[in-house]
């Protein structure tokens, strides 16, 4: 795993200062502590920081092709590179290294942009063809690896694996995009269709961008998508056998490394399945890493320990305090953009533990999105059944009225928390699912925003791109559309961003075998009944893994990492809440209403309401804006 950066002059072919590219890559040193390199030619500069995983000494970057006509800076891993290399050698390609990077160069020279269809892996790379005088930027199918881009004065495009690589370029303007504030306060992260700074964008997952000197950059081209438009036929036994084959392929293909390799193990279905299949494929004990908490109600180490004992792993665990609030500034620095998923804190801890023992760790990310493992997906499927029965002219007045008057009862048993369900049923399916996934609904944001942000936001609402994504999904049902949006919007924006940044912050490569694209495409074809059965999601995975894992692992309630935000902001972080509510970074611009923020903090601290999650959003936003200020 690595970090890449570069500069491309698209208006006129100007020299690129190698020191400027070096400064950008130095900002990404945590992604590649094992080596660095810079290459420049008229109008182009590529930089690279390397974390050595395969062909440890033989694949420095930026790397030229065998004939010297193409250069590449590559972040990621190509899991099928050996098979692809044999195919290319049969066509006359020559190789000088034993790694996967050179395979991309040869594939480009043979197939051009279509080479992406041949690559099985996670990647973001910049490839410059000296003969065609073209820059080719590409990102993997599901967005495991990131790529930021920014237009600079003088007709140049800068790019980097993280925003901090662009921030190292003195020509980048640090102007906050107010629409990104709207997006962030809705979702808790800045989605991939936007960035926190104006003139900065992210190359979308499954897209490429081809640039020529003398031409304005065009729009990214989509080269891959997942479809939910077709259904697999056949017996459950046959589908289960196909699923197991694909899961094994996904795991074993990601076990190739020339450095120590292990796995994250939470004791949940997905990470336990990965460890089970790794143990099946490996002659030696798998290295597994877990963290637990000193609060019994959120600690899962017993489950992880049970799985570790079942498969005889070399297990490492660490109990950490639930009070990790001293890491606020570090987290803000790791993510650059505001990021309010509080599970980033324990994820960083497990990455730190894993890095003490391995350089590569396999995770269980992706199965919930693809196989309907989230409760919100199950609830949405049921709501869609209700919408199909009840006409809209009845739903809006009845459920809308009930939702508006029903008390918010986060403290109550789940069946009594009806307010959100009523409000969702009053809307169309796409709007209802957006409300279920968002942190703050439109009316809540309206109450917090100041006049300046309301004016600059205009008619835009953060839900609009999400709802449009669902409406245009290649899908047949409401559940299909919800899962499609989770894979295209939530997964790259939240889950994969969290895993990439926290793992790379400690020089650890994380791999996601359950995001193998063949497995995702299989999931898109599954009948509903093989995804959800009653109140059980990921049905076929759980049925398939019964031969490996006990039922109390497979069918226990999903938990995930939990951070006690409410307690923090009524205790040791009460001062932070008040400070954020009065911070000039939030209120001085007119983006937030000072009185509304103070009331939000005071009500929470006094115990009149639970605003812990929103206060965490505000604190992380304030920290990010402080770091992104022009004087930072």
C-alpha positions, -999 to 999 in steps of 0.1 A, spaced: 0 0 0 13 34 -8 6 71 -13 7 88 -47 8 125 -58 14 145 -89 9 175 -111 -3 177 -147 -2 208 -168 -32 206 -192 -31 241 -207 5 245 -216 34 221 -212 53 238 -183 81 222 -163 71 207 -130 92 214 -100 102 181 -85 106 197 -51 69 206 -52 59 170 -60 83 158 -33 66 181 -8 32 166 -17 45 130 -13 62 138 20 28 148 34 18 111 26 49 95 43 27 76 67 11 57 37 46 46 25 73 46 51 96 22 31 106 43 2 99 74 -20 104 86 -55 97 115 -78 97 116 -116 92 146 -139 90 153 -176 77 183 -195 42 190 -182 40 161 -158 53 151 -124 46 119 -104 55 111 -68 53 80 -47 56 68 -11 59 30 -7 48 5 18 66 -27 6 42 -57 4 51 -76 -27 86 -78 -44 100 -59 -15 132 -47 -31 124 -49 -68 95 -25 -75 104 11 -68 81 38 -80 73 58 -100 80 29 -124 87 29 -161 74 3 -185 100 -21 -199 104 1 -230 104 34 -210 74 47 -228 49 47 -199 53 58 -162 31 49 -132 26 58 -96 3 32 -81 -14 27 -48 -30 -6 -41 -27 -43 -49 -36 -63 -80 -45 -98 -67 -46 -115 -101 -13 -101 -114 4 -135 -118 -23 -148 -141 -25 -115 -159 12 -114 -163 13 -149 -179 -14 -137 -204 6 -106 -212 39 -126 -216 22 -148 -241 15 -117 -261 51 -107 -261 53 -84 -230 86 -83 -210 89 -79 -173 119 -69 -152 103 -71 -117 83 -97 -97 56 -73 -85 21 -63 -96 29 -27 -106 46 -35 -139 16 -56 -148 -6 -25 -150 19 -8 -173 19 -38 -197 -19 -41 -195 -23 -4 -205 1 -8 -235 -20 -37 -247 -56 -27 -239 -56 10 -231 -83 21 -207 -100 -13 -210 -71 -27 -190 -91 -18 -159 -116 -46 -167 -87 -70 -164 -76 -59 -130 -88 -77 -99 -78 -55 -69 -79 -23 -50 -62 6 -66 -58 43 -74 -31 51 -99 -17 78 -122 -2 65 -155 15 88 -180 20 77 -216 49 96 -230 41 87 -267 4 97 -264 12 125 -240 -18 115 -219 -24 111 -182 -46 83 -171 -61 84 -136 -81 55 -123 -98 42 -92 -110 7 -83 -145 -6 -86 -158 1 -51 -135 29 -40 -113 10 -16 -84 34 -24 -89 72 -26 -78 98 -51 -82 136 -46 -78 161 -75 -77 199 -76 -73 225 -103 -45 249 -97 -39 284 -111 -21 283 -144 -40 253 -159 -27 225 -138 -43 195 -121 -28 182 -89 -38 148 -75 -30 129 -43 -41 99 -22 -52 122 6 -63 158 9 -31 165 29 -11 158 -2 -29 186 -20 -27 209 10 11 206 7 9 224 -26 11 262 -19 -10 270 -50 -41 252 -35 -68 277 -24 -82 267 10 -118 279 5 -145 259 23 -174 247 2 -206 255 21 -224 227 4 -199 203 19 -211 216 53 -247 207 44 -235 173 32 -214 167 63 -241 177 88 -265 153 71 -243 122 67 -214 127 92 -188 127 64 -183 145 31 -195 121 3 -174 113 -27 -193 137 -50 -179 166 -30 -149 177 -10 -146 201 19 -127 226 -2 -139 243 -34 -120 233 -65 -111 199 -50 -129 167 -61 -126 130 -56 -123 106 -85 -155 85 -80 -152 48 -74 -152 27 -106 -143 57 -128 -113 69 -148 -101 103 -162 -81 106 -193 -63 140 -198 -44 155 -227 -21 185 -228 -39 214 -245 -73 203 -234 -96 211 -205 -102 181 -182 -134 163 -190 -157 144 -168 -147 111 -153 -159 80 -172 -176 51 -153 -160 18 -162 -177 -5 -137 -211 -7 -119 -230 -32 -99 -264 -43 -110 -294 -55 -90 -316 -58 -121 -314 -96 -126 -320 -125 -103 -301 -158 -99 -322 -189 -103 -316 -223 -87 -317 -241 -54 -305 -225 -22 -279 -253 -19 -264 -244 -53 -264 -207 -45 -247 -215 -11 -220 -235 -29 -213 -207 -53 -212 -182 -25 -187 -203 -6 -165 -206 -37 -165 -169 -42 -158 -161 -6 -129 -186 -6 -115 -169 -38 -119 -135 -22 -100 -145 9 -72 -166 -7 -65 -141 -34 -58 -115 -7 -35 -137 13 -5 -131 -10 22 -110 6 59 -110 12 53 -96 47 35 -108 78 -3 -111 73 -32 -114 97 -68 -104 102 -91 -81 123 -114 -102 144 -144 -86 161 -163 -118 167 -190 -108 143 -202 -128 113 -180 -111 87 -146 -110 103 -152 -145 118 -160 -158 83 -128 -143 69 -107 -158 97 -124 -192 92 -116 -192 55 -80 -180 61 -75 -208 86 -88 -233 61 -63 -221 34 -33 -216 57 -10 -243 71 1 -220 100 -21 -203 126 -36 -171 114 -26 -140 133 -59 -124 146 -63 -90 164 -91 -78 185 -98 -49 208 -122 -47 237 -135 -21 260 -135 -17 298 -173 -14 297 -189 -48 296 -220 -37 276 -199 -27 246 -172 -53 249 -171 -82 223 -138 -98 232 -155 -130 245 -170 -136 210 -137 -129 193 -118 -151 217 -142 -179 210 -136 -177 173 -99 -175 178 -99 -206 200 -121 -225 175 -96 -220 147 -64 -220 168 -53 -185 157 -23 -166 171 -46 -142 188 -38 -108 202 -62 -86 220 -61 -53 239 -86 -38 263 -88 -1 259 -108 25 278 -140 37 263 -127 72 271 -106 78 240 -115 114 236 -79 125 239 -75 115 203 -98 142 188 -70 162 173 -52 132 160 -84 119 143 -90 153 127 -55 152 113 -58 117 100 -90 124 80 -83 160 68 -120 164 59 -145 164 88 -154 128 97 -179 121 125 -181 83 125 -170 78 161 -160 41 154 -129 56 138 -114 57 173 -116 20 180 -108 12 144 -75 32 148 -68 12 180 -72 -22 163 -50 -10 134 -23 0 159 -25 -34 176 -24 -53 142 6 -32 131 26 -45 161 23 -80 146 16 -78 108 19 -55 79 -13 -66 61 -46 -73 78 -78 -87 62 -111 -71 73 -148 -80 70 -159 -48 54 -185 -49 26 -208 -78 34 -235 -57 52 -239 -34 22 -240 -62 -4 -259 -89 15 -284 -67 35 -268 -70 69 -280 -36 83 -312 -33 103 -321 -2 83 -322 -23 51 -346 -48 67 -368 -20 80 -368 -3 46 -379 -35 29 -408 -37 53 -417 -1 48 -417 -6 11 -442 -34 15 -464 -9 34 -460 18 8 -471 -7 -19 -504 -13 0 -512 22 13 -517 49 -13 -496 81 -9 -526 103 -4 -533 84 28 -497 79 39 -486 115 40 -514 130 61 -517 100 84 -481 90 90 -468 125 86 -491 138 113 -482 110 136 -445 114 130 -446 151 138 -465 147 171 -449 114 182 -423 120 209 -387 111 202 -379 82 224 -343 70 219 -344 56 254 -374 33 247 -374 -3 235 -369 -4 197 -405 -13 188 -417 19 206 -393 42 186 -420 49 160 -413 86 152 -387 79 126 -408 51 110 -439 73 108 -419 101 92 -403 77 67 -436 61 57 -450 95 49 -424 99 22 -414 81 -10 -390 52 -5 -359 70 -15 -366 100 8 -375 76 36 -343 57 33 -322 89 31 -339 100 64 -331 66 80 -294 69 70 -289 106 79 -278 119 112 -297 152 110 -330 156 90 -336 188 70 -357 204 96 -329 198 122 -303 213 100 -325 243 93 -327 250 130 -289 249 134 -277 268 103 -270 305 103 -283 329 77 -251 328 56 -252 290 51 -289 290 44 -284 317 18 -254 300 1 -270 265 3 -301 278 -16 -324 250 -28 -297 223 -24 -303 195 1 -278 168 9 -304 141 3 -309 150 -33 -279 132 -48 -286 102 -26 -322 100 -37 -313 104 -73 -288 76 -70 -315 53 -57 -340 64 -83 -315 57 -112 -302 24 -97 -301 -7 -119 -325 -24 -96 -359 -40 -93 -371 -33 -58 -368 -8 -29 -344 -31 -11 -322 -33 -43 -321 5 -45 -312 9 -8 -284 -16 -11 -272 0 -43 -270 34 -26 -252 19 4 -226 4 -19 -221 35 -40 -226 63 -14 -222 51 22 -195 24 16 -168 46 -1 -178 78 18 -178 63 53 -167 27 58 -138 25 33 -126 60 41 -125 50 78 -105 18 71 -81 34 46 -72 64 67 -68 46 101 -48 17 87 -26 39 66 -20 63 95 0 35 112 15 20 80 -8 -10 78 -24 -24 46 -60 -34 51 -76 -57 25 -113 -64 21 -119 -99 7 -157 -96 10 -155 -67 -15 -142 -89 -43 -162 -76 -73 -173 -111 -83 -188 -116 -49 -205 -82 -50 -220 -90 -85 -232 -123 -71 -249 -105 -42 -266 -81 -66 -283 -111 -83 -295 -128 -51 -333 -132 -46 -346 -112 -16 -353 -144 3 -316 -152 2 -307 -119 16 -334 -113 42 -354 -140 60 -378 -125 86 -357 -102 108 -324 -119 98 -302 -102 72 -272 -118 53 -293 -149 53 -273 -169 27 -239 -160 42 -251 -172 77 -265 -204 63 -234 -210 43 -211 -204 72 -229 -227 96 -204 -254 87 -177 -232 102 -192 -211 129 -215 -216 158 -250 -201 159 -243 -178 187 -217 -161 165 -238 -162 133 -272 -151 147 -265 -128 176 -275 -92 173 -251 -71 153 -232 -47 176 -202 -30 160 -178 -6 177 -196 16 202 -183 49 215 -201 65 246 -206 100 231 -235 110 253 -214 103 285 -184 121 271 -202 153 265 -219 152 299 -185 146 315 -149 151 304 -159 167 270 -186 191 284 -161 219 279 -153 208 244 -191 209 236 -194 245 249 -162 256 231 -174 242 198 -208 259 202 -191 293 206 -162 287 182 -156 314 156 -148 286 131 -185 276 132 -203 307 141 -180 335 129 -187 327 93 -225 329 98 -228 292 89 -242 282 123 -266 300 146 -247 307 179 -277 306 201 -289 273 186 -255 257 191 -253 269 227 -288 256 234 -279 222 219 -248 219 241 -266 231 273 -296 208 268 -273 178 264 -250 186 294 -281 192 316 -296 159 305 -327 174 289 -319 157 256 -293 134 240 -274 154 215 -241 135 218 -239 124 182 -245 159 168 -220 175 193 -194 150 181 -202 162 145 -197 198 155 -165 192 175 -149 172 146 -161 199 121 -146 226 142 -113 208 145 -111 202 107 -120 238 98 -93 250 122 -67 228 105 -79 238 70 -78 275 77 -55 294 53 -30 301 81 -28 264 92 
